[in-house]
Amino acid sequence: MNCTQKEILENLFDALDRLFDRESKVIDIYAIMFASEKAVSGEAEVVNLSEYSYALKMLIPSGKAEEAQREEALLITNELRNILNELLPI
């Protein structure tokens, strides 16, 4: 993982924390996830973000209440949080 990929993934991890803390909405996390997915994909792909990005994209127009979307997004991204926790130094 290069320095740029590391910084992008750290920013994504911070964004997931903001979702947990109710400081960001699902649509905000999707935007960061989508951009991060495009930025870190390629030959030296560290983590595949496409499934998480797609799941969040499908959740946004679901018509569910904001809190219900947040809860579902936390479930969707829980595995990713664990992966990022393993990849990134403290």
matplotlib code that plots the C-alpha trace (Angstrom):
import matplotlib.pyplot as plt

x = [0.0, 1.5, 1.2, -1.7, -3.7, -3.0, -4.3, -7.4, -8.3, -7.6, -10.0, -12.6, -12.1, -12.6, -15.8, -17.1, -16.5, -18.5, -21.4, -21.2, -21.1, -24.1, -22.0, -22.5, -25.3, -25.3, -25.2, -22.0, -20.4, -21.4, -19.8, -16.5, -16.7, -17.3, -14.4, -12.1, -13.1, -12.0, -8.8, -7.5, -8.6, -6.1, -3.1, -2.1, -5.7, -5.4, -9.1, -12.1, -14.6, -17.0, -19.4, -19.7, -20.1, -22.8, -24.7, -24.7, -25.8, -28.8, -29.6, -29.9, -33.1, -34.7, -37.1, -36.1, -35.9, -32.5, -31.8, -32.8, -30.5, -27.7, -28.2, -28.2, -25.2, -23.3, -24.2, -23.1, -19.7, -18.9, -16.7, -14.9, -14.2, -12.6, -10.5, -9.4, -8.6, -6.2, -4.7, -4.0, -1.6, -2.9]
y = [0.0, 3.3, 6.6, 7.9, 4.7, 4.7, 8.3, 7.6, 4.6, 6.5, 9.2, 6.5, 4.9, 8.4, 8.8, 5.5, 6.7, 9.9, 7.7, 5.8, 9.0, 10.4, 13.2, 12.1, 10.7, 7.6, 9.7, 11.4, 8.1, 6.8, 9.8, 9.2, 5.4, 5.9, 8.3, 6.1, 3.0, 4.8, 6.1, 2.9, 0.5, -0.8, -3.2, -2.8, -2.8, -3.0, -3.6, -4.0, -1.3, -1.9, -4.2, -1.7, 1.2, -0.5, -1.6, 2.0, 3.3, 0.9, 2.0, 5.7, 5.7, 3.0, 5.5, 4.3, 6.8, 8.4, 6.4, 3.1, 3.9, 4.6, 1.3, -0.6, 1.2, 0.3, -3.4, -3.1, -1.5, -3.4, -6.0, -3.1, -1.4, -4.6, -4.9, -1.3, -1.7, -4.6, -2.7, 0.7, 1.4, 3.1]
z = [0.0, -1.0, 1.0, -1.0, -0.7, 3.0, 3.4, 1.4, 3.5, 6.7, 5.5, 4.7, 8.1, 9.7, 7.7, 8.9, 12.5, 11.7, 10.5, 13.8, 15.8, 13.8, 12.4, 8.8, 6.7, 4.6, 1.4, 2.6, 3.4, 0.0, -1.7, 0.1, -0.4, -4.2, -4.5, -2.4, -4.5, -7.7, -6.1, -4.7, -7.4, -9.9, -10.0, -6.4, -5.0, -1.2, -0.5, -2.7, -1.9, -4.8, -2.9, 0.0, -2.3, -4.3, -1.2, 0.1, -3.3, -3.2, 0.4, -0.3, -2.5, -0.3, 1.3, 4.8, 7.6, 8.2, 11.4, 9.7, 6.8, 9.3, 11.1, 7.9, 6.6, 9.8, 9.3, 5.6, 6.5, 9.7, 7.9, 6.1, 9.4, 10.6, 7.4, 7.6, 11.3, 10.4, 7.5, 9.0, 11.8, 14.9]

ax = plt.figure().add_subplot(projection="3d")
ax.plot(x, y, z, "-o")
ax.set_aspect("equal")
plt.show()
